[in-house]
Amino acid sequence: MKTVSIIVRALWDEEAGVWVASSHDIDGLAVEAETVELLEKRL
């Protein structure tokens, strides 16, 4: 089985007051949440 690495970046958006996750490896991925823990669950 081939291993695939995916990079997801999480950044704090000060203006919106949320964490935002995105990835160049997954087209269309755009997730946001008020806490890092909630962001992890949504991913």
C-alpha positions as CSV (number, residue, x, y, z in Angstrom):
1,M,0.0,0.0,0.0
2,K,1.3,3.4,-0.9
3,T,1.6,6.1,1.8
4,V,0.3,9.6,0.9
5,S,1.3,12.7,2.8
6,I,-1.2,15.6,3.0
7,I,-0.3,19.0,4.5
8,V,-3.0,21.0,6.1
9,R,-2.3,24.5,7.4
10,A,-4.1,26.1,10.3
11,L,-3.9,29.8,10.8
12,W,-5.6,32.2,13.2
13,D,-7.7,34.8,11.4
14,E,-7.6,37.7,13.9
15,E,-10.2,39.7,12.0
16,A,-12.8,36.9,11.8
17,G,-11.9,35.5,15.2
18,V,-11.6,31.9,14.0
19,W,-9.0,29.2,13.1
20,V,-8.9,28.5,9.3
21,A,-7.6,25.3,7.8
22,S,-6.7,24.9,4.2
23,S,-4.6,22.6,2.0
24,H,-3.0,22.7,-1.5
25,D,-3.2,18.9,-1.3
26,I,-7.0,18.7,-1.0
27,D,-8.9,20.8,-3.6
28,G,-11.7,22.8,-2.0
29,L,-10.7,22.3,1.6
30,A,-11.7,25.3,3.6
31,V,-12.6,24.7,7.3
32,E,-13.0,27.2,10.1
33,A,-13.8,27.0,13.8
34,E,-13.6,29.0,17.0
35,T,-11.1,26.7,18.7
36,V,-8.3,24.4,17.5
37,E,-10.1,21.4,19.1
38,L,-13.3,22.1,17.1
39,L,-11.2,22.6,14.0
40,E,-9.6,19.2,14.5
41,K,-13.0,17.6,14.8
42,R,-14.2,19.2,11.6
43,L,-11.2,18.0,9.7
